[in-house]
């Protein structure tokens, strides 16, 4: 697996999307995981100066959706997220958060992911579960 080329392709697809707006970057990939990072600064804060839960959810959904692409035929199929559940454990004011998606279930039509979001000191910020549906391109 050419991880550099895969990460580059994933990051290229972020142009002109919410992922570019939030400065989400895919940074690590393995046989059973995908990791993305997002800076924590005023652009992703809520009014109290803390990381917005919606930005965290967008990070979790982004990494969980892209990770499902490993398990499908990208020429004939595509992924849609159909459910996201997230628990926020700890607040974050500045720095970087990292979201790592690991597969729980890889079915023919659905994929279930656990996404753990940690900061640069490996403190748990949030935990999410995401379900994707595999659809045929028409």
URJOPE-V102568 format. One record per backbone hydrogen bond with DSSP energy under -0.5 kcal/mol. NH is the residue of the N-H (numbers start at 1). CO is the residue of the C=O. Records with the same first field share a line. If there is no record, write none. Layout:
NH=CO, CO
This chain:
3=1
6=2
7=3
8=4
9=5
10=6
11=7
12=8
13=9
14=11
15=12
17=14
20=14
21=17
22=18
23=20
24=19
25=37
27=35
28=35
30=33
33=30
34=101
35=28
36=99
37=25
38=97
40=95
41=39
44=41
45=42
46=50
49=46
51=92
52=44
56=52
57=53
58=54
59=55
60=56
61=57
62=58
63=59
64=60
65=61
66=62
67=63
68=64
69=65, 66
70=67
71=68
72=69
74=72
76=73
77=73
78=135
80=133
82=131
83=131
85=129
87=127
89=87, 125
90=125
95=40
97=38
98=118
99=36
100=98, 116
101=34, 99
102=114
103=32
104=112
105=112
107=105, 110
111=132
112=105
113=130
114=102
115=113, 128
116=100, 114
117=126
118=98, 116
119=123
120=96
122=119
125=117
126=117
127=87
128=115
129=85
130=113
131=83
132=111
133=80
134=109
135=78, 133
137=76
